[in-house]
Amino acid sequence: MAYQPPKQVIVLPQTQQLKACTTIIRDKNTQRADFIFYSDRIIRILVEEGLNHLPVVEKTVVTPTGKEFHGIDFQGRICGVSIMRAGESMEQGLRDVCRSVRIGKILIQRDEETALPKLYYAKFPPDIASRFCLLLDPMLATGGSAIKAIETLIDYGVAEERILFLNLISCPEGIAAVVAKFPAMKIVTAEIDAGLDEKLYIDPGLGDFGCRYFGTD
Ligand code: URA
């Protein structure tokens, strides 16, 4: 039976446009300029979908015809948090949609001795605890970095249910690890792949997102 993600996971509508974009970024022959362009398109859709899961309040305005329009207004302030380095690729997509958005950063790397994810750097707006956080990392693989990042946000006072984790490609292992620890948090993902390979890359995935986006080895 096909994999059914837990209820905390929102998968983007699988439109032909999205599928064509993910096909391009997964292709090993795609050149960097196209990789960036089509990743940015997907990121934009992810951010828009993520924002749909934030609270709103009713708001009535008067249009130039003098009539009332009963609409809604955004409620609460937000903050982007990118997991360095690959998550930084998603910052512009958030800025394009949320003017002057604050963006915090987290650097997590594997500890040489323990092989566990270790926090090396975190910088957030001082009032982060009162904001909704959009956590940015393009690939949800084992979930190790994401879990460390979420623990860090919680240490800074952010409530679990105020965190939305946005990624382009995820897999059942990473989803299970994150959801088991943080059941009140939501994950917004463009596609869910089959699993992890022996090198802990997502299978079929797209290789190393950060290297392909930033043009490094
Ligand atoms: N990070 C990546 O860039 N790719 C993967 O497949 C897994 C983690």
Residues whose N, C-alpha, C, O or C-beta is under 5 A from the ligand:
A	BS01	URA	M139 A141 L200 Y201 I202 G205 G207 D208 F209 G210
